[in-house]
Amino acid sequence: MTFAGVYLIFMPMHWLGLLTQSRLLPDAQRAALASAGASIRAVVAVATICTVFAQVLFVINFVQALVRRKATEEDNPWRATTLEWSVASPAPEANFAVARPTVYRGAYEFPEGLTSDFAPQHLAPELLAQKIR
């Protein structure tokens, strides 16, 4: 809404200014163009109101997001399978502590024999089968 509104505000104003301020046209034609620009100015006024409304919606949404911020209930709320979701959130300074995790599959590989599509990289196939059942 903001992009369309700004475009509808400034492009008609630009072209109206170019037409009415041109020294190539006689004064009578420039006056006629300026009076014909009333409908263009009405479009600009409506576009301005819509753009201000879009910005008000953005600010309201932003403030609500800050006020109603909730802590996530789990470390991996999107059930992502990659390694960065295997550590606590926020991540500790030494992400994986002393031992690096063992990777058993690619991030987007689907292990055979499982009914769930959530298969983290760092869980061994036998542990994964126990955890899902």
Salt bridges, closest charged atoms under 4 A:
ASP27 OD1 - ARG30 NH2 2.29
